[in-house]
Amino acid sequence: WLYGGLGLTESSSEMHQVLGVHWLASEDVICFKAALNFSPKRRNIRTEPDLIQSQVPERIPDTLTRRVVLQQVMGIFDPYGFIAPFVLLAKSYLRETWTLCLGWDDVLPETMYNKWRTFFTSLFEVETLKFDRCMKHPQAVGNPTLILLSDGSEIAYGCAAYIRWALEDGSFWCCLVMAKCRI
């Protein structure tokens, strides 16, 4: 059994994977772990371990194809949409490769390569993000308010749901519940 909360000792500060999402039990927060691996597959398993932040951008291959970047983007698992704006950037880059009429194994042009290299380098910045698993503040009073926001442009559209609680001191606290985006 795994249990978490703010009252746990430091010895239980390891990260667990629960239903595909990384959970830091001691802080009771949802985290993201960057997984970037360009090594070839053998029997559907990568032949080398995932890259770490110090190895990027040096270990990014000199040539990237649509197939390779799609494999890396599809490895990002975010069922709640917490990092939806970041994933939306990758989706827009993939759309650019489609507008260039490139095949799946054609080498990306230099401008696209530089965009993907920057994206893969910034992928490790999502590891610093933490989202509270509990959607009720300890000092919350009354009933919550659900706030839905949506917006769209010619490139993409998205929606985000927040929950807002009134606190004992008269201030308010908001928490992201879920977000979705499409190109």
C-alpha positions as CSV (number, residue, x, y, z in Angstrom):
1,W,0.0,0.0,0.0
2,L,1.1,3.5,-0.7
3,Y,-0.1,6.4,1.4
4,G,0.9,10.1,1.3
5,G,0.3,13.4,2.9
6,L,2.1,16.3,4.5
7,G,2.7,14.4,7.8
8,L,5.0,11.7,6.5
9,T,8.7,11.4,7.4
10,E,11.5,12.3,5.1
11,S,12.4,8.7,4.6
12,S,9.2,8.3,2.5
13,S,10.1,11.1,0.0
14,E,10.6,8.8,-3.0
15,M,8.6,9.2,-6.1
16,H,6.0,6.5,-7.0
17,Q,4.3,5.8,-10.3
18,V,0.5,5.5,-9.8
19,L,-1.7,4.8,-12.8
20,G,1.0,6.2,-15.1
21,V,1.4,9.4,-13.2
22,H,4.4,10.2,-10.9
23,W,3.4,10.9,-7.3
24,L,5.6,12.3,-4.6
25,A,4.0,10.9,-1.5
26,S,5.7,13.1,1.2
27,E,4.4,16.3,-0.4
28,D,1.3,14.7,-1.9
29,V,1.9,16.2,-5.3
30,I,1.8,15.0,-8.9
31,C,5.1,15.4,-10.8
32,F,6.5,14.7,-14.2
33,K,9.5,12.7,-15.2
34,A,11.2,13.6,-18.5
35,A,11.7,10.5,-20.7
36,L,13.9,11.1,-23.7
37,N,15.5,8.2,-25.5
38,F,16.7,8.2,-29.1
39,S,18.3,4.7,-29.0
40,P,17.1,2.0,-31.4
41,K,14.6,-0.6,-30.2
42,R,15.2,-4.3,-30.0
43,R,12.1,-6.4,-29.4
44,N,10.1,-3.2,-28.6
45,I,12.5,-2.2,-25.8
46,R,15.1,0.7,-26.1
47,T,18.7,-0.5,-26.1
48,E,20.0,2.3,-23.9
49,P,18.7,4.1,-20.8
50,D,16.8,7.4,-21.0
51,L,18.8,10.5,-21.3
52,I,19.4,12.7,-18.3
53,Q,19.5,16.5,-18.4
54,S,23.3,16.8,-18.5
55,Q,23.4,14.7,-21.7
56,V,21.0,17.0,-23.6
57,P,21.4,18.6,-26.1
58,E,24.7,16.8,-27.0
59,R,23.1,13.3,-27.3
60,I,20.3,14.5,-29.5
61,P,20.9,12.9,-33.0
62,D,22.3,15.1,-35.7
63,T,19.4,14.2,-38.0
64,L,15.8,14.0,-36.8
65,T,12.8,12.7,-38.8
66,R,9.1,13.0,-38.2
67,R,8.9,9.4,-37.0
68,V,11.6,10.0,-34.3
69,V,10.1,13.2,-33.0
70,L,6.6,11.7,-32.9
71,Q,7.9,8.8,-30.9
72,Q,9.4,11.2,-28.3
73,V,6.3,13.4,-28.1
74,M,3.9,10.4,-27.7
75,G,6.1,9.3,-24.7
76,I,4.7,12.3,-22.8
77,F,1.9,11.0,-20.6
78,D,-0.3,13.8,-19.2
79,P,-3.9,12.6,-18.7
80,Y,-4.9,15.7,-16.7
81,G,-3.5,18.2,-19.1
82,F,-1.3,19.9,-16.5
83,I,1.5,20.5,-19.1
84,A,-0.9,20.9,-22.0
85,P,0.6,24.2,-23.2
86,F,4.0,22.5,-23.4
87,V,2.6,19.5,-25.4
88,L,0.7,21.9,-27.6
89,L,4.0,23.4,-28.7
90,A,5.2,19.9,-29.8
91,K,1.9,19.3,-31.7
92,S,2.3,22.6,-33.6
93,Y,5.8,21.6,-34.5
94,L,4.5,18.3,-35.8
95,R,1.9,20.1,-37.8
96,E,4.7,22.3,-39.4
97,T,6.5,19.1,-40.5
98,W,3.2,18.0,-42.2
99,T,2.9,21.4,-44.0
100,L,6.4,20.9,-45.4
101,C,5.1,17.7,-47.0
102,L,7.9,15.6,-45.4
103,G,7.8,11.8,-45.3
104,W,8.1,9.9,-42.1
105,D,11.7,9.1,-42.6
106,D,12.8,12.4,-44.3
107,V,15.4,14.4,-42.5
108,L,13.9,17.6,-41.0
109,P,15.3,20.9,-42.3
110,E,17.8,22.9,-40.2
111,T,15.1,25.4,-38.9
112,M,12.9,22.5,-37.7
113,Y,15.8,20.7,-36.2
114,N,16.7,23.7,-34.1
115,K,13.1,24.0,-32.9
116,W,13.0,20.4,-31.8
117,R,16.4,20.6,-30.2
118,T,15.2,23.5,-28.1
119,F,12.0,21.6,-27.3
120,F,13.8,18.5,-26.2
121,T,16.2,20.5,-24.0
122,S,13.3,22.3,-22.3
123,L,11.5,19.0,-21.7
124,F,13.5,18.6,-18.5
125,E,12.1,21.8,-17.1
126,V,8.7,20.1,-16.6
127,E,10.4,18.0,-13.9
128,T,10.4,21.1,-11.7
129,L,6.6,21.4,-11.8
130,K,4.5,20.1,-9.0
131,F,0.7,20.0,-8.8
132,D,-1.2,19.4,-5.6
133,R,-3.1,16.1,-5.7
134,C,-5.7,17.3,-3.2
135,M,-8.0,19.9,-4.6
136,K,-9.2,21.3,-1.3
137,H,-7.1,23.7,0.7
138,P,-6.8,22.9,4.5
139,Q,-8.3,26.3,5.4
140,A,-11.2,26.1,2.9
141,V,-14.7,27.1,4.0
142,G,-18.0,26.7,2.2
143,N,-18.5,25.1,-1.2
144,P,-16.1,25.4,-4.1
145,T,-16.6,27.2,-7.4
146,L,-15.8,25.6,-10.7
147,I,-14.2,28.0,-13.2
148,L,-14.0,27.0,-16.9
149,L,-11.9,28.9,-19.3
150,S,-11.6,28.3,-23.0
151,D,-9.9,30.1,-25.9
152,G,-9.0,29.4,-29.5
153,S,-7.0,30.8,-32.4
154,E,-6.2,29.7,-36.0
155,I,-3.4,27.5,-34.6
156,A,-5.1,25.8,-31.6
157,Y,-7.8,25.8,-29.0
158,G,-8.0,24.7,-25.4
159,C,-10.0,24.6,-22.2
160,A,-9.0,24.6,-18.6
161,A,-11.0,23.8,-15.4
162,Y,-10.1,25.3,-12.1
163,I,-11.6,24.9,-8.7
164,R,-11.7,28.0,-6.3
165,W,-12.1,27.8,-2.6
166,A,-12.8,30.7,-0.2
167,L,-10.3,30.6,2.8
168,E,-10.8,31.4,6.4
169,D,-8.9,34.7,6.2
170,G,-11.2,35.9,3.3
171,S,-8.7,35.2,0.5
172,F,-9.2,32.7,-2.3
173,W,-7.2,29.7,-3.5
174,C,-7.4,28.1,-7.0
175,C,-6.2,24.8,-8.2
176,L,-6.1,23.4,-11.8
177,V,-8.4,20.4,-12.2
178,M,-7.9,19.6,-15.8
179,A,-6.9,21.1,-19.2
180,K,-7.2,20.0,-22.8
181,C,-5.9,21.4,-26.0
182,R,-6.1,20.5,-29.7
183,I,-4.5,21.9,-32.8
